[in-house]
């Protein structure tokens, strides 16, 4: 019986140690919110409800993601040229999305997208 109690206490102590360390590591999230999702910004922050605008923006984001996937891989490999091209794809994506917005929404979109870059991003 003593052995079972000791084993249970040891298990509880190890569990506490592991969860404390895991909590100290912080949540995932990759780059700490450095990249902002344009669709989330359109829906949540700019309150865009026009289904046609959201559908066009979604297709723009998907096309940019397809174009940037190999560039991201090359950039992770240290290719500085790929990093520059990746930034150009992102700029082109954002410009295409802004073309769908009103002037007031464009200014807010720029502000919200740049707020996500504080941690450094593309």
Backbone as numpy.savetxt, mean C-alpha at the origin, in Angstrom:
# Nx Ny Nz CAx CAy CAz Cx Cy Cz
1.13 -35.13 38.82 0.31 -33.94 38.82 1.17 -32.69 38.82
2.23 -32.70 39.66 3.14 -31.56 39.71 3.79 -31.31 38.35
4.11 -32.39 37.69 4.76 -32.28 36.38 3.81 -31.62 35.37
2.52 -31.94 35.42 1.54 -31.34 34.51 1.36 -29.85 34.78
1.35 -29.49 36.05 1.20 -28.08 36.41 2.42 -27.29 35.95
3.60 -27.85 36.19 4.84 -27.21 35.76 4.85 -27.05 34.24
4.40 -28.09 33.53 4.36 -28.05 32.07 3.37 -26.98 31.59
2.22 -26.86 32.23 1.22 -25.86 31.86 1.75 -24.46 32.12
2.42 -24.25 33.24 2.99 -22.94 33.55 4.09 -22.57 32.56
4.91 -23.55 32.22 5.99 -23.31 31.26 5.42 -22.95 29.88
4.36 -23.66 29.49 3.70 -23.38 28.20 3.11 -21.96 28.20
2.45 -21.61 29.29 1.88 -20.26 29.40 2.96 -19.19 29.35
4.07 -19.42 30.03 5.18 -18.45 30.03 5.76 -18.30 28.63
5.93 -19.42 27.93 6.47 -19.36 26.56 5.50 -18.65 25.63
4.21 -18.91 25.80 3.20 -18.24 24.98 3.26 -16.73 25.18
3.35 -16.31 26.45 3.43 -14.88 26.75 4.68 -14.25 26.14
5.80 -14.96 26.23 7.05 -14.43 25.67 6.94 -14.27 24.16
6.38 -15.26 23.49 6.27 -15.21 22.03 5.31 -14.12 21.59
4.16 -14.00 22.25 3.20 -12.98 21.83 3.70 -11.57 22.12
4.47 -11.41 23.18 5.03 -10.10 23.48 6.02 -9.69 22.40
6.87 -10.60 21.99 7.84 -10.31 20.93 7.12 -10.04 19.62
6.10 -10.82 19.31 5.35 -10.62 18.06 4.66 -9.26 18.06
4.13 -8.85 19.19 3.48 -7.55 19.28 4.50 -6.43 19.11
5.68 -6.60 19.63 6.70 -5.57 19.53 7.16 -5.38 18.09
6.99 -6.41 17.27 7.39 -6.31 15.87 6.48 -5.38 15.10
5.30 -5.13 15.57 4.36 -4.27 14.87 3.63 -5.05 13.80
2.64 -4.39 13.24 1.84 -5.02 12.20 2.57 -5.06 10.89
2.00 -5.78 9.95 2.60 -5.87 8.61 2.50 -4.55 7.90
1.91 -4.53 6.74 1.70 -3.27 6.06 2.85 -2.88 5.16
3.86 -3.71 5.07 4.93 -3.42 4.12 5.68 -2.16 4.44
5.40 -1.09 3.72 6.19 0.12 3.81 5.55 1.18 4.70
4.75 0.74 5.66 4.17 1.68 6.59 3.22 2.67 5.93
2.47 2.23 4.93 1.51 3.12 4.30 2.13 4.07 3.29
3.37 3.78 2.87 4.05 4.67 1.94 3.31 4.74 0.60
2.71 3.66 0.23 1.94 3.67 -1.02 0.48 3.76 -0.69
-0.21 4.60 -1.42 -1.64 4.76 -1.21 -2.37 4.14 -2.38
-3.49 3.52 -2.10 -4.31 2.92 -3.13 -5.22 4.00 -3.70
-5.06 4.33 -4.98 -5.87 5.39 -5.58 -7.37 5.11 -5.53
-7.76 3.87 -5.66 -9.19 3.53 -5.63 -9.77 3.80 -4.24
-9.03 3.46 -3.21 -9.49 3.74 -1.85 -9.60 5.24 -1.63
-8.65 5.99 -2.14 -8.70 7.45 -2.02 -9.93 8.00 -2.73
-10.21 7.49 -3.93 -11.37 7.96 -4.68 -12.66 7.68 -3.92
-12.80 6.47 -3.41 -14.05 6.09 -2.74 -14.18 6.71 -1.36
-13.14 6.59 -0.54 -13.25 6.98 0.86 -13.00 8.46 1.12
-11.93 8.99 0.54 -11.56 10.37 0.84 -12.26 11.37 -0.08
-12.33 11.08 -1.37 -12.94 12.01 -2.31 -14.43 11.75 -2.51
-14.91 10.65 -1.97 -16.34 10.30 -2.03 -16.87 10.23 -3.46
-16.05 9.71 -4.38 -16.49 9.52 -5.76 -17.49 8.36 -5.78
-18.66 8.61 -6.30 -19.69 7.57 -6.35 -20.06 7.17 -7.78
-19.59 7.92 -8.76 -19.90 7.63 -10.16 -19.25 6.29 -10.54
-20.09 5.31 -10.85 -19.61 3.97 -11.16 -18.71 3.96 -12.39
-19.00 4.80 -13.37 -18.18 4.84 -14.59 -16.77 5.34 -14.28
-16.67 6.37 -13.44 -15.36 6.90 -13.06 -14.58 5.86 -12.28
-15.24 5.20 -11.34 -14.56 4.18 -10.54 -14.12 3.00 -11.40
-14.94 2.61 -12.37 -14.59 1.50 -13.26 -13.39 1.86 -14.13
-13.38 3.09 -14.67 -12.25 3.53 -15.48 -10.98 3.62 -14.63
-11.10 4.15 -13.43 -9.95 4.27 -12.53 -9.42 2.89 -12.17
-10.32 1.95 -11.94 -9.90 0.59 -11.60 -9.13 -0.05 -12.76
-9.60 0.16 -13.98 -8.89 -0.41 -15.13 -7.53 0.27 -15.32
-7.45 1.55 -15.03 -6.16 2.27 -15.11 -5.19 1.70 -14.09
-5.67 1.48 -12.86 -4.81 0.94 -11.79 -4.34 -0.47 -12.15
-5.24 -1.29 -12.68 -4.87 -2.67 -13.05 -3.85 -2.68 -14.18
-4.02 -1.81 -15.17 -3.07 -1.74 -16.28 -1.69 -1.29 -15.78
-1.69 -0.32 -14.88 -0.42 0.16 -14.31 0.24 -0.93 -13.49
-0.55 -1.71 -12.76 0.01 -2.80 -11.95 0.65 -3.86 -12.84
-0.02 -4.16 -13.95 0.53 -5.13 -14.91 1.84 -4.63 -15.50
1.87 -3.34 -15.83 3.07 -2.75 -16.42 4.20 -2.64 -15.40
3.86 -2.40 -14.15 4.91 -2.17 -13.15 5.43 -3.44 -12.48
4.73 -4.56 -12.61 5.15 -5.79 -11.94 6.59 -6.19 -12.30
6.94 -6.29 -13.59 8.33 -6.66 -13.90 9.33 -5.57 -13.50
8.88 -4.33 -13.53 9.77 -3.23 -13.13 10.04 -3.27 -11.63
9.03 -3.63 -10.86 9.21 -3.75 -9.41 10.21 -4.83 -9.08
10.10 -5.94 -9.77 11.04 -7.05 -9.55 12.47 -6.62 -9.90
12.63 -5.91 -11.00 13.96 -5.44 -11.39 14.49 -4.40 -10.40
13.60 -3.55 -9.90 14.01 -2.53 -8.94 14.46 -3.18 -7.63
13.77 -4.25 -7.22 14.20 -4.98 -6.02 15.57 -5.59 -6.22
15.89 -5.89 -7.46 17.20 -6.45 -7.78 18.28 -5.38 -7.86
17.92 -4.12 -7.64 18.90 -3.05 -7.63 19.01 -2.27 -8.93
18.14 -2.51 -9.87 18.18 -1.82 -11.15 17.62 -0.41 -11.00
18.50 0.59 -11.01 18.09 1.99 -10.82 17.23 2.47 -11.98
17.50 2.00 -13.19 16.71 2.38 -14.35 15.27 1.89 -14.21
15.10 0.68 -13.67 13.76 0.15 -13.46 13.00 0.99 -12.43
13.71 1.47 -11.44 13.10 2.31 -10.41 12.57 3.61 -11.04
13.35 4.19 -11.94 12.93 5.40 -12.63 11.71 5.13 -13.51
11.73 4.02 -14.22 10.59 3.65 -15.08 9.34 3.38 -14.23
9.54 2.78 -13.07 8.43 2.50 -12.18 7.78 3.80 -11.70
8.58 4.78 -11.39 8.04 6.08 -10.98 7.28 6.73 -12.14
7.77 6.54 -13.37 7.08 7.09 -14.54 5.72 6.41 -14.74
5.64 5.11 -14.52 4.37 4.38 -14.64 3.38 4.90 -13.59
3.86 5.13 -12.39 3.00 5.64 -11.32 2.49 7.04 -11.65
3.37 7.88 -12.17 2.97 9.24 -12.56 1.93 9.19 -13.68
2.17 8.33 -14.66 1.23 8.18 -15.77 -0.13 7.69 -15.26
-0.12 6.72 -14.31 -1.35 6.21 -13.72 -2.11 7.32 -13.01
-1.40 8.09 -12.18 -2.06 9.16 -11.43 -2.61 10.24 -12.34
-1.87 10.58 -13.40 -2.35 11.58 -14.35 -3.61 11.10 -15.07
-3.65 9.81 -15.42 -4.83 9.27 -16.09 -6.04 9.28 -15.16
-5.81 8.99 -13.88 -6.91 9.03 -12.92 -7.38 10.47 -12.71
-6.44 11.40 -12.61 -6.82 12.81 -12.40 -7.62 13.35 -13.57
-7.41 12.81 -14.76 -8.17 13.26 -15.93 -9.66 12.95 -15.77
-9.99 12.01 -14.90 -11.39 11.65 -14.66 -12.06 12.52 -13.60
-11.28 13.34 -12.90 -11.78 14.08 -11.74 -12.05 15.54 -12.03
-12.78 16.17 -11.13 -13.00 17.62 -11.21 -11.74 18.32 -10.71
-11.65 19.63 -10.94 -10.46 20.37 -10.52 -10.25 20.30 -9.01
-11.32 20.41 -8.24 -11.20 20.34 -6.78 -10.74 18.95 -6.35
-11.28 17.92 -7.00 -10.89 16.55 -6.67 -9.44 16.28 -7.04
-8.97 16.88 -8.15 -7.58 16.70 -8.57 -6.63 17.20 -7.49
-6.90 18.39 -6.96 -6.04 18.96 -5.92 -6.03 18.07 -4.68
-7.20 17.59 -4.28 -7.28 16.71 -3.12 -6.58 15.38 -3.39
-6.75 14.85 -4.59 -6.10 13.59 -4.96 -4.58 13.73 -4.86
-4.04 14.82 -5.42 -2.59 15.05 -5.33 -2.13 15.13 -3.87
-2.88 15.86 -3.08 -2.52 16.03 -1.67 -2.52 14.68 -0.94
-3.55 13.89 -1.17 -3.67 12.60 -0.49 -2.63 11.60 -0.98
-2.34 11.62 -2.26 -1.32 10.69 -2.78 0.06 11.07 -2.27
0.36 12.37 -2.19 1.68 12.77 -1.70 1.80 12.55 -0.21
0.68 12.56 0.53 0.72 12.30 1.97 1.20 10.88 2.22
0.93 9.98 1.30 1.36 8.59 1.45 2.84 8.40 1.17
3.49 9.38 0.59 4.89 9.23 0.22 5.85 9.65 1.31
5.36 10.10 2.44 6.25 10.58 3.49 7.29 9.55 3.88
6.91 8.28 3.83 7.86 7.22 4.20 8.77 6.86 3.05
8.62 7.53 1.92 9.41 7.21 0.74 8.69 6.15 -0.05
8.49 6.36 -1.28 7.78 5.39 -2.10 7.86 5.79 -3.55
7.16 5.06 -4.34 7.23 5.32 -5.77 6.11 6.21 -6.18
